């Protein structure tokens, strides 16, 4: 087995969170052009993949950014690219925009969702690496992080040939193991038994569920459907929320401190307010009630 680097050396190799957050100023409006959307409660109009949004300006900035929700583009305020937009714009295509290089636009639009999935994996791995109880598998997590990060440096042709599902399959067992280690350790910290509702679990259908003040500490809610569920004042500390659908989930007064694998897009899709406690690595959505 290879020597395990010191904690200090490993920390230097962890990707800064700023690299995994959207930087629209460094992106060529890829989410506004590459991705499709349909007229609905989330979008005012239909748009095909590869067709620029009519609100996208010549400088790649959104013309209605400050009023997206009242203009009928709620879906735009929910989306987060995990920093994939600036990576494709500035690294993969070396700072050439799809307007300036129209011959590259099709490939750029195809590469963007692939990069998004890779950056999502990087987000989850950096979360796992930040957890002290996951220290027993830190070396494996760091190796997976480095291998996944190397994929982001591939040229467009190789990215288009990449099997993201294979990389996800390789990384997921480590994320599962990290989750078990963190939640097991957290359970020891809480006094008294946990009172997790029986219906709450991995992949559970909790659409519209009445879970106000529910004890969901250390719960495994991976892939759970929590659409429009009432989780006001619920305790979600150290709950595993990877892949959970939080669209219109009411999180007012809920405690998500140290919840695992929560993404900015999940929070953006939910309802919350100033009393909602969120993980330190995330930002409180602007549209949440004050």
N, C-alpha and C positions, 0 to 999 in steps of 0.2 A: 504494500500500500504506500502511495507517495506521501512524503512529509506534508503535514497540514501547516499552512502558513499561520503566522501569529495573527491574533485578532486585529492588531493594528494594520497589518499588511492586507488582511482581508477587507477591512473597512474601506481602505483606499480603492478597492476594486468594486465596491458597491456603487451602482449607478445613482447619481443624485436625483432626487425626486423632481427637480426642476426640468430634467430631461424627459420626464414621463408625464409632463403636463402640457396641455396645448399652448402653443405660442403662435397665435394667429398672425402676428406681425412678421413672422419668419416663414409663413406658409403661403402658397399660391391658391388659397381658397379651395383646397381640394375637397373638403366635405361639402362645399357649396356647388361643386361641379361633378365630382365623380359618383356621388351616391344618388339613388333614386328616392323619390317620395310620392305619395298619393294624397290627393285632396281628402282631408279628414279633419278631425278635431285637433290634430297636431300640425297640419299643413294647409295653407290656404289654397294651394294649387297643386296640380300634378307636375312632376318633373321626372324625366327619364334619366337613367344613369349616363353620365358623360355629357349631359346637357347643363350648361351653367344656369344657376338660379337667376331669374330675371332681376332680382334685387342685388346681384353681385356687381360691384363697380369695376371700372377698368383697372384700378389699383389693387384688385383682389380683396377688397374689404367689403363688408356687408353694408348696404345703404340704409338698412333699417335696424341695425344692431341694437340701438337703444330702445326700440319699441317692437321687438320681435313678437312678444306674447299678444299685445293688443292688435297686432297686424295679422294674427292667425298662424304664426310660426312657432308655436310652443315647442314643437319637436326639436327645433334648432337649439333651444335653451337647455334641452336635456342631454344632447349629444356631447361626448368628450372623446377625443382621439388618442389619449394617452401619449401625446407628443409625436404621433406617427406623421402628422401633417408636415411639421418642420423637418423631420428626418428625410422624408421622401423629397421634399422641396430642395433642401440645402445639401444633403449628402448623396442620395441616390441619383438625383438629376442635376447635381452640382450647381444649384442656384439658377437653373433655367426654367422659367415659367412656361406653362402650356400655351399661353398666348404668344410668347416670343418664339417658342419652338413647337408649332402645331403638329409637326411630324412625330413628336414624342408624346403628344397629349393622350392618345389611346393607351399606351403602355403605362403612363403615369397614373391614369385613372384605374387601371387594373392592379397596379402595384400597391396603391394606397390601402385598400381593405386588407391586403395580406400583411402589410406593415402594421396596421392597426392591431391585428390579432397577435403579432409577435410582441408588440409593445404592451399589450394587455398581460401577456405571460410575464414580461419583465416587471410589471407593476405588482403582480401577485408574488413573484419571487423576492422582490425587495421587501415586501411586507413580511414574508416568512423569515427573511434574514434579520429583520429588526427585532424579532421575538427571542428573548433570552431562553425560554424553555426549549426552543428549537435548536439549541447549541449542539446537541449530539449529532445532528445531521447537517451542521453548518457547512462542512466541507463539500458535501454533495449538493447542497443548495447553491453554494457559490459557483461550483463547477457548472451547474445547470444554467445559472445566470450568465456566466461568461459565454457558454456555448450558444445560448439564445441570443445574446447581444451580438455575437459574431454574425448571426444570420441577417441582422439589420444592415450589415455592411456589404452584403452581396449586391452585384450589379442587377439591373432590371430583369434581364433574361433569366438569371439564376433564381431570382425571387419568384418569378412567374412559374418556375418549375418546382418550387419548394412545396413540400407537404406539411402545412401547418398542423394538420390533424396528427401527424406522426410526432411532431415536436410536443404538441399538447399531451399526447399519450405518454411521452417520456417524462414530462414535467409533473403531471397530475399526481402520480403516486407520492412524490416528495411533498407536494402541497397538502395532500391528505395526511401524511405522516406528521408534518409540521402542525397542522390543525389539531390532531389528536394530542400531541405533546403539549401544546399551548393550553388547550381546554382542560386537559387532565390536571395540569399544574394550577390552573385558575380555580378549579373545583375545590382544591385544598384550601384556598384563601377565603372562600365564602363560608360563613358559619351557618350551620343547619343544612337540611336537605334542599336540593333544588326542586322546584315545583313546576317543571316544564310540562305544559299541556300535552296530553297523549297524541293529539292530532298534529302537533308540530314536529316536523322531522325532515329529513332529506327528501327533496322533490315533492313535498306535501302540497296538496291543493288547498290553499288558505285564501282563495279569492273572496274578498268581502268578509273575512272572518272577524268575529268580535273578540279581540285579544287585548282590550284595554287593561293596562296594569299587569299584563301577563309576565310571568317569570320565565324569560327566555335566555337566562344566563347560560353560557357555554353550550347552547343548543346547536345542533347540526341542521342548519336551514339551507344547505347547498341546493341550489336549483329550485327552491320553494317558490310557489306562486302566491305572492302576497299582494296582488293587485287590489287596490281599494280596501285593503284590510285596515281595521282600526287598531293601531298599536300605540295609541296615546298612553303616555306614562309607562310604557312597557320597558322592561329591563333586558337589554340586548347585549350587555357587557360580555365580551369574549365569545359571542355567537359567531359561527361561521356562516357568512352571507355570500359566499362566492356563487355567482350566477343566479342569485335570488332576484325575482322580478318585483321591484318596488314601485311600479307605476301607480301613482295616486295613493300610495300607502300613507296613512296618517301617522306621522312620527312626532307630532307635537308633544313635548314633554318627555319623549322617550330617551333612553340612555344607551347610546351606541359606543360608549367609551371602550376602546380596545377591541371592538368587533373586528373579526378577521376578514380580510380580502374585500372590504367595501370599496367601491369605486365612486368617482365623482359623478358619473352618469347615473348611478343608482340613487344618490342623494338628490340629484337634479330632477329625477323623475318622481320623487316622493313629495309629500307635503310636510312641512316642518315650521318651526318658529324659533324665537330666540331661546326658548327653554329646552330645545332639542340638543342633547350633548352628542357631539360627533367626534370621530377619530381625529387626532391632531394633524395627520397628513392630508386631510381634506379641507375644503373651504365651504363655508355656509352659503348655499345658493342665494343669489340676489333676490329671487322671486319668493322666497319663503316669507311668511308673515313676520312682521317685526314684533 
